[in-house]
Amino acid sequence: MTTGLTTPSPYYLNLIAEFAPRPITNDAELVATQQRINSIIDNKNLNQEDRDYLRVLGILIYEYEEKN
């Protein structure tokens, strides 16, 4: 499985499997996404894959908040 020009690592695929990024459609999903972000940030030793995943989740939150 490839996305873009790189093959996702098992670590990144695990991030997605644990909490798949999907468009946010209600406040409960917003809260769950924010909690997921916080749980990753709390680890403090973020690698590039963590930062990429957090960026995707952040974009989803931004889009939801712009619409609502």
Secondary structure, DSSP 8 states (H G I E B T S, - for coil): --BTTB---HHHHHHHHHS------SHHHHHHHHHHHHHHHTT----HHHHHHHHHHHHHHHHHHHH-
